[in-house]
């Protein structure tokens, strides 16, 4: 079971995320490797926002492979090289999350595993035991 909270005494979330998610009971925990913006056919767009969209699609595909869905996400960490338009990023993430609000951290980094990568997404999910 997941309990999502935005506690009193903490500023409201600035975007589509929750401040905390408590996982209780017999749960399955899915920890994913960092997902990058490479599409299934191996292409990597130059645009960071496009890479983010593909990386989030890859998160969804990982969830589906484990019999989970977007609603099972408990934590996303977005690693972004350089800057990204905040409003465009928030709209894209909100659309990809379908109204779900996992805990989220956004980190600007100097670089990733390849100079062509502009985004990497770290994701954790939990769901009830089978």
Secondary structure by P-SEA (a helix, b strand, c coil): cbbbbbcccccccccccccccccccbbbbbbbcccccccccccccccaaaaaaaaaaaaaaaaaaaccccccccbbbbbbcccccaaaaaaaaaaaaccccccbbbbbbcccccccccbbbbbbbbbccc
